[in-house]
Amino acid sequence: MAEADLAPLALDLAQWGVTDPGTLAWLVPPPAAHLAQARELLGELGALDGDWRITAHGKAMARLSQHPRLAHMVLKGRELGLGGLACDLAALLEERDVLRPSREARDSDLRLRLDALRGEERGLPVDRAALARARQGARDLRRRLGLKAGEQQGGRGDCGLVLAFAYPDRIARRRPGGEPRYAMTGGGGAVFPGHEPLAAEEWLALAE
């Protein structure tokens, strides 16, 4: 409980109408600071109102049975006509990495994973089992959203926009200077540990 991501728990509590977790009996109570942080995230995602009560959007997120970040992303993607892309990205993020790049040729670009998911592997080192599970996950999520195959597809150029809905606190802008260091909207910073093609970008949406 002390190390877990509490956003799903916070959404469940709001759905149950529990505004004070202290009224429940816990084996290990959630740390107040962590729960507050999770509630702030849910508020930013539009799932909770100012009194930490669940909103209509939050109820729609809960029905998808996904992490709140991804549930918000697919719902917003559908609103923008990019629901297919949002489903593909959510399926990729819920699965282990579908690519197996070498350490010498590491590339963290999620768009490469999207290409592989959509059958454009271009010689990329693919984990076939993970890729098959991600494709099935994307199909299942489309079905839950009422989308048909190929509907609201969206292209790789929209990945950053859609991903930013899931991680509004991790939109990153490159700092001045030669090092690939980034400042994030949620505070703090990020840095690539080694050479990355993405390091040439001024703006990034960080899923990890």
C-alpha positions in Angstrom: 0.0 0.0 0.0 2.9 2.4 0.8 4.4 2.0 -2.7 1.3 1.3 -4.9 -0.2 3.6 -7.4 -3.4 4.7 -5.5 -5.2 6.3 -8.4 -7.4 3.2 -9.1 -8.1 2.9 -5.4 -9.0 6.6 -5.1 -11.4 6.2 -8.1 -13.0 3.1 -6.5 -13.5 4.9 -3.2 -15.2 7.8 -5.0 -17.4 5.4 -6.9 -18.5 3.8 -3.6 -19.2 7.3 -2.1 -16.4 7.1 0.4 -14.9 10.6 0.9 -13.2 9.8 4.2 -11.0 6.6 3.9 -10.7 6.7 7.7 -14.3 5.4 8.0 -13.1 2.1 6.5 -11.2 -0.8 8.3 -7.9 -1.3 6.6 -5.2 -3.9 7.1 -2.8 -1.3 5.9 -4.3 2.2 5.5 -3.3 4.2 2.4 -0.8 6.9 3.2 -2.6 10.2 3.3 -0.1 12.0 1.2 -0.2 9.3 -1.5 -4.0 9.3 -1.5 -4.1 13.0 -1.8 -1.7 12.9 -4.8 -3.9 10.3 -6.4 -7.0 12.4 -5.9 -5.3 15.4 -7.4 -4.5 13.4 -10.5 -8.1 12.2 -10.8 -9.2 15.8 -10.4 -6.9 16.8 -13.2 -8.4 13.9 -15.3 -11.9 15.2 -14.6 -12.9 12.1 -12.6 -13.5 13.9 -9.3 -15.0 17.2 -8.5 -13.7 19.7 -5.9 -15.2 17.7 -3.0 -13.5 14.5 -4.2 -16.8 13.1 -5.4 -17.0 11.1 -8.6 -18.2 12.9 -11.8 -20.1 11.5 -14.8 -16.7 11.3 -16.6 -15.2 9.4 -13.6 -18.1 6.9 -13.7 -17.5 6.3 -17.4 -13.8 5.8 -16.6 -14.6 3.3 -13.9 -16.8 1.2 -16.3 -13.8 0.6 -18.5 -11.9 -1.3 -15.7 -8.6 0.2 -16.8 -6.1 2.4 -15.0 -7.7 5.8 -14.7 -5.0 7.4 -16.8 -5.7 5.1 -19.7 -9.5 5.2 -19.3 -9.4 9.0 -19.5 -7.2 8.7 -22.6 -9.4 6.4 -24.5 -12.6 8.4 -23.6 -11.0 11.7 -24.7 -9.5 10.0 -27.8 -13.0 8.9 -28.8 -14.4 12.4 -28.3 -11.7 13.7 -30.7 -12.3 11.0 -33.3 -9.1 9.3 -32.3 -10.6 6.4 -30.3 -8.9 3.7 -32.4 -5.5 5.2 -31.8 -6.2 5.6 -28.1 -7.2 2.0 -27.8 -4.0 0.9 -29.6 -1.9 3.0 -27.2 -3.7 1.8 -24.1 -3.2 -1.8 -25.2 0.5 -1.2 -25.8 0.9 0.4 -22.4 -0.9 -2.4 -20.6 1.4 -5.0 -22.1 5.1 -5.6 -21.7 7.2 -3.9 -24.4 6.4 -5.5 -27.8 9.9 -4.6 -29.1 13.2 -6.1 -28.1 15.7 -3.5 -29.1 19.3 -4.0 -28.2 21.0 -1.8 -25.7 23.1 -0.3 -28.4 20.1 0.6 -30.5 17.5 1.5 -27.9 14.6 3.6 -29.1 11.8 4.5 -26.6 9.5 6.0 -29.3 6.0 4.6 -28.7 5.2 5.3 -32.3 7.5 2.3 -33.3 5.4 0.1 -31.1 2.3 1.4 -32.7 3.7 0.6 -36.2 4.4 -2.9 -35.1 0.9 -3.3 -33.6 -0.5 -2.2 -36.9 1.6 -4.6 -38.9 4.4 -2.3 -40.0 7.3 -4.0 -38.3 10.0 -3.0 -40.8 12.5 -5.4 -39.5 12.0 -4.4 -35.8 12.8 -7.0 -33.2 9.3 -8.0 -32.1 8.1 -10.0 -29.1 5.4 -12.0 -30.9 3.6 -13.2 -27.8 3.4 -9.6 -26.4 2.3 -8.2 -29.7 -0.5 -10.8 -30.1 -1.8 -9.9 -26.6 -1.6 -6.2 -27.3 -3.6 -6.6 -30.6 -6.2 -8.6 -28.7 -6.4 -6.0 -26.0 -6.9 -3.3 -28.6 -9.7 -5.2 -30.2 -11.4 -5.8 -26.9 -11.1 -2.2 -25.9 -12.5 -1.0 -29.2 -15.5 -3.3 -28.7 -16.1 -1.9 -25.2 -16.1 1.6 -26.6 -18.5 0.6 -29.4 -15.9 1.2 -32.2 -15.6 -0.9 -35.3 -12.3 -2.1 -36.7 -10.6 0.8 -38.5 -13.1 3.4 -37.1 -11.6 6.6 -35.6 -8.2 5.2 -36.4 -5.9 8.1 -36.0 -2.2 8.2 -37.2 1.2 8.1 -35.5 1.4 11.9 -35.7 -1.4 12.1 -33.1 0.3 9.9 -30.6 1.8 12.7 -28.5 -1.6 14.5 -28.2 -3.5 11.3 -27.2 -0.8 10.2 -24.8 -0.8 13.6 -23.1 -4.4 13.0 -22.0 -3.2 10.0 -19.9 -0.1 11.8 -18.5 -0.8 15.5 -18.3 1.8 15.7 -15.4 4.5 14.2 -17.7 4.4 16.6 -20.6 8.1 17.5 -20.9 10.0 20.3 -22.6 13.7 20.0 -23.3 15.9 22.3 -21.2 18.4 24.6 -22.9 21.8 23.2 -23.5 23.3 20.2 -25.1 22.2 17.5 -22.7 18.8 15.7 -23.4 17.2 16.9 -20.1 13.6 17.7 -19.8 11.4 19.7 -17.4 8.0 18.1 -16.7 4.7 19.9 -16.2 4.1 18.1 -12.9 7.4 19.2 -11.5 10.8 17.7 -11.5 12.7 16.6 -14.6 13.6 13.6 -16.8 16.7 12.6 -18.7 17.5 9.8 -21.2 20.1 7.5 -19.8 21.7 7.0 -23.2 21.5 7.9 -26.8 17.9 8.2 -28.0 16.5 9.5 -31.3 13.7 11.2 -29.3 16.2 13.4 -27.5 16.1 15.7 -30.6 12.5 16.6 -29.8 11.7 19.8 -27.9 8.4 18.4 -26.5 7.6 14.9 -25.3 4.7 13.1 -23.7 6.2 10.5 -21.3 4.3 7.3 -20.5 7.3 6.0 -18.5 
